[in-house]
Amino acid sequence: MTIVTAILHVDLDNIRARYECFVCHGKEGPVFGAEDVKAFTAVIRNDHRARCIAQQGGHR
C-alpha cells in the first residue's frame, strides 16, 4: 500500500510550483519563473521535512 504524505504541484503553462504536506497541512510556495521553480523543486521535499512541525514519526 502506498501512503501519500505530500504533493508537489508544478504548473508548466504558467511556470509555477507549490508544495502541500498532508501530515502537518502546511503549504510552501508558490514560486514563479523557470529558475525559481527549478530551484524549489530540487530541494522542497527535504527542506520541508526538516522544518515540518509533524516530522516526529509522520514522514517516511
Buried (B, 14 or more C-beta within 10 A) or exposed (E): EEEEBBEBEEEEEEBBBBBBBEBBEBEBBBBBEEEBBEEBBEEBBEEBBEEBEBBEEBBE
